[in-house]
Amino acid sequence: MWAGWVAMEGTAELKSAGVEPAGFSRRLAAEADRLRSQAVAFFRTWLEE
C-alpha cells in the first residue's frame, strides 16, 4: 500500500517534508513486519474495548 502511495502521489509530499522517497521506501520495507505487528496489536486492543 505504501509503495503504491509513494509511486502515485507521495513523492512530492515526502520531498517537501525533507524525506528522500527511495530511502523511505527501503526503510519501510525493512520495518514492514514490525509495523504490521504493532498495527494488529493496536487495532485488536482498540476493537476489544
C-alpha positions in Angstrom: 0.0 0.0 0.0 2.7 2.4 0.9 4.8 1.7 -2.1 1.8 2.5 -4.3 1.2 5.7 -2.5 4.8 6.8 -2.9 4.8 5.9 -6.5 1.5 7.6 -7.4 1.2 10.6 -5.1 3.7 10.7 -2.2 6.9 11.6 -3.9 6.3 15.3 -3.9 4.8 15.3 -0.4 7.8 13.3 1.0 10.3 15.6 -0.7 8.5 18.7 0.6 8.9 17.2 4.1 12.6 16.7 3.5 12.3 12.9 3.1 14.0 11.0 0.3 11.4 8.8 -1.3 13.6 5.8 -2.2 15.2 5.8 1.3 11.7 6.0 2.9 10.6 3.0 0.8 13.6 0.9 1.7 13.2 1.6 5.4 9.5 0.9 5.3 10.2 -2.4 3.6 12.8 -3.3 6.2 10.3 -2.4 9.0 7.1 -3.8 7.5 6.8 -6.9 9.7 7.4 -5.0 12.9 5.0 -2.2 11.9 2.3 -4.8 10.9 2.6 -6.5 14.2 2.2 -3.2 16.1 -0.8 -2.2 14.0 -2.5 -5.5 14.6 -1.9 -5.2 18.3 -3.2 -1.7 18.4 -6.4 -2.4 16.4 -7.1 -5.6 18.3 -6.9 -3.7 21.6 -9.0 -0.9 20.3 -11.7 -3.1 18.9 -11.9 -5.2 22.1 -12.7 -2.1 24.2 
